[in-house]
Amino acid sequence: MSSIKIKRIESEMIKCISDILANEASDSLLKTITITGCEVASDLSFAKVYFTSLTKMAEQALEKELNEASGYIRTELAERIDLRHTPKLKFVYDNSIAYGNKIEKILKEINEENNNNESTN
């Protein structure tokens, strides 16, 4: 399958899964989750869905909760996206936002340290 079609499917899956979690999930914990990305296998058999959340709950607990709800989410997704076979979903916590914040904090500290050194000279 062409990579353009895969990218379109990934984008559509992100929108639909986000909508399902925000509007149809009965668990309030699932409503706090933000879908950040999706990787679909070229044969559409499998999709890795990346997510993040602002809650202070452990990443593993959120992953477990989402993967337990994946059957429901997949069923809802099948009704919204016109595909012959809806991929199996695997949810993975996206560490890139936390990693980016950590790097930004380090850069800010370095910048402040440089400003302090310049003012003393």
N, C-alpha and C positions, 0 to 999 in steps of 0.2 A: 504494500500500500504506500502511496506517495507520502512524503514527509509533510507536505502542505495539508493533506487531508488529516493526518495524525494530529498535527498542531491545532487544526480546527476542532477536532473531536476533544482534544485535551482542554481547549478553551471553553467549549460548551459544557464539558463535565465539571469544570471549576465553577461555572455560573450555576449550574443546576444543583450540585451538591451543596453549595453555599446557601441557595434558596431553600433546599430541603431542611438543612440544619436550622436555619433561622426561622422558618415559618411552620414546619410540620413536625419537628422533633418534639416528643413529649418530655424528654429529659432536659431540665434547665441548664445542665452542664454542657450539653451539646450546642445550645444556643450561643455560648460564649466563644465558640471555636471559629477561627478564620481559616479558610482554605487558601494556601499561598501558591500551590503549584500542583501539577499532575504530569505523570509520565505514563504513556500508554504503550504497550508492546505493539509491534508492527502487525501482529496477527489478531489484535484486539482481545486477547485472552486474559490479560492482566493489566491492572492500572495501579500505580503507586501514587497515592494522594498525600501531599504534604500539607501540614496544618500547623497553626500556632494558636495560642490562647493567652489572654491577659490574666487569667485566673492564676492563683498561686498553687494550684494543685500539681502534683508530680506529673512529669511528662509521661512516664510509663502508665500511670493510671488513666490519663486521657487517651493514650494510644489503645489501651485495653478496652475502654468504654466505646471508642469509635469502631474498633475492629469487631466488637460484639454486635454493634448496630449496623455493620456493613451489609448484612443480608437485607435488612429493611431499606437501607439507602440504595442498594443496588436495584431492588424492586421498583422503588420510586423513580430511579434514574432511567430504567428501562421504559417506563411510561412516557418520559419526557424527551428522550433522545431516540431518534429513529435509526437503530442499529440492529443488524440481524442477531448479533450476540453481544450482550452487555458484559464488559470485562469484570472479572473478580476484582474486588477492591482491597487494597492493603494500605492502611493509614500509617504514616510515619511523621513523627514530630519534626518540625523544621527548625533547626538550631541557627540558621543563618541570621535571623533578626537579633537574637541574643548575642551572637558572635559580632555582628556589625555594631551593636551598642557598646560592646566591650572595647572594640578597636577605637570607636569614636571617643570613648572616655579616656583611653590611653593617649590619643592624639591631643585631646584637650589639655591633659596634664602636662604633656611635653611642651605644648604651646605656652601654657601659663608659666612653666619653669623658664623657658627662653625669655619671656617678657620680664620676669623678675630679674634675671641675669643682666638683661640690657639696661634696666632701670638703675641697677646698682653700679654700673660702669660709668 
